[in-house]
């Protein structure tokens, strides 16, 4: 299956889920995520979901990390230009507004360079058994991940089990370190 075929299929599958199914699957995701033994973390990059489009609510995952690592700095993306990301600190004073793609983004904030990030919770629709992910096809996260340190932990949350293999992986695609599904953890690289 190609990325576009997977994108079309899994977007439809995600929309078909009932609220109860999504809630059960999200609880399973959090349970699996809590099994990860994280190295010491200081800076975590997390996306803000479009809940109306069925994206996974990242708040429970953030709360878990904050409990493990008091004083954790959270960073969220903001689209800069047509397809690049800026990374801004998310704290109690952060005001969010819909950005270029309707995603809640910080209006302003302290910028953080990609090299300072220890963990990225990467948005995705599905990943394959080698850790390569299917997103929305703009390449923003692959460009961002390529700017991060080689040891940055890249964790993807998927409502679905991994697909066998993406047929059209690109040379700039960055694989996950860990893929999380409602029933299992998958470690890569």
Residue, then its C-alpha position, 0 to 999 in steps of 0.5 A: x500500500x502506498x502512503x496516499x492509499x494508506x492515508x485515504x483508507x485510515x482517514x476513513x477508518x478513523x472517521x468510522x470509529x464510534x465515540x465509544x470505540x475511540x475512547x476504548x482505543x485511547x485508553x488502550x493507547x495510554x495504558x501501552x504508553x505508560x509501559x514505556x521506560x523513558x530516559x530522563x526528559x527535559x523537553x517534550x514536543x507534542x502536537x495539539x490534536x484536531x479532535x473534530x477529525x478524530x485525532x488522538x487527544x494528547x492531553x492524557x499522555x502529556x499529564x503522564x509525562x509531567x507526573x514522571x518528570x516534574x518541571x518538564x518543558x512542553x513544546x508545541x508546533x506552529x506552522x511557519x510559511x507554507x510548510x515549516x514548523x516553529x516550536x514554541x513553549x507551551x505553558x499556563x500563559x499560552x494562548x492558542x488560536x486556529x492556525x493554517x490548517x485549523x490546528x490549535x497553535x500558540x499565538x506567540x511564545x518562546x522558541x525552542x530549537x529542534x536540537x533541544x527536544x528529548x521526545x517528540x510525540x509524532x502525529x500520524x494515521x498509521x505506521x508500518x512494521x519498520x516504524x515509517x509513518x503516514x501523516x497528512x503528506x506535507x512532510x513538515x514532521x520529517x523535516x523537523x525530525x531531521x533537525x533533531x538530535x540523532x538520539x531524540x525519542x520519536x513516539x507515534x500513537x496509532x489507533x490501528x495496528x501497523x501495516x506490513x510495509x509502505x511501498x513508497x518510503x522516501x529518502x527523507x522519511x524519518x522512522x519512529x523510535x516507538x510505535x504505540x497501538x491500543x494493544x502493543x508497543x513496537x520498538x524500532x531503530 
